[in-house]
């Protein structure tokens, strides 16, 4: 049993880490700047009702946060700090440092929350990656694109969830009438919970190949690759993920594992989870980004289904200093697939008719939008409506079940 500080829930509704804590017999305090966001969701509010205390600190000023957390710590010491939300990673590291518990250091958190800084660290370590540059003004952005040459990808250095990404492939994409280069900054992007984008843009050579995500757990600098997601995207210009297939038996496992280990060692990652996105190019794996947290969009559930164990509970054990690596058991590989339901036109959600989920291979379905929410065809992950998760003994079987389920769902909308 451990006493945990849990900082916000990713997506505003993913409370799987708190559920895992309760299943372990742990107690927890919940820290947020907007408790009302969670209290409007009955399923989430039910979980928060199990918290020892909820700290609702709207300003999230670090002095105020630390005073409140330390008062709780004096009353009942915390054994670990858990944070799966990108925009709170740095705050979590500072809090954990003050409490003296196992976590990213503040310096590591600052490094890993800035994609440009990570690229610079990897360059220092001689790790193969695409050419890149930093832009903090529209003029610098145009210069960086000219310097690197097409095709290039542009994304926020502090971004997440596939937000505000642009790809320039052809010379006509640079036409001043069409090009985003003239007015990308300031972006005015609001990440939620009072956090705005810092307007540092990472410009890098666009890479062709299969996109994969790698889930890892690290304990005292020992890294374990749990499995690999092959990702499927919606049609360009979207960067939203249509689905993925997770397996611990990928044909390029050895090359990917070696590269991932090198990445984590280069950034000095010691304890916790990462979700590392790569492109499998003709020249080998190349980094897209390192996220110092569990995979988002509730896909950690998919990993749990595939591995038949709770990586949420293992992550808690790592941060609480209780981790014991599970024994390696030879089992038949399972393929775990997810697919997302999206809108085919802009509108306002009225209702959703879900498909038949009685097939035992369907492990989980969930609707992420509510009636009255604005919908549009998917440009980023936040535009997705609902998902299905399927496990089967072959990839084709899992994909077919997931595709049939999504095809059977119906979205009813009205015009905006």
Buried (B, 14 or more C-beta within 10 A) or exposed (E): EBBBBBBBBBBBBBBBBBBBBBEBEBBBBBBBBBBEBBBEBEEBEEBBEBBBBBBBBEEBEBEEBBEBBBEBBEEEEBBBBBBBBBBBBBBBBBBBBBBEBBBBBBEBBBBBBBBBBBBBBBBEEEBBBBEBBBBBEBEBBBBBBEEBEBBBBBBBBBBBBBBBBBBBEEEEBBEEEEBEBEEBBEBEBEBBBEBBBBBBBBBBBBBEBEBBBBBBBBBEEEBBBBBBBBBBBBEEEBBBBBBBBBBBEBEBBEEBBEBBBBBBBBBBBBBBBBBBBBBBBEEBBBBBBBBBBBBBBBBBBBBBBBBEEBBBBBBBBBBBBBBEEEEEEEEEEBBBBBBBBBBEEEBEBEEBEBBEBEBEBBBBBBEBBEEEEEBBBBBBBBBBBBBBBBBBEEBEBBBBBBBBBBEEBEBEBEEE
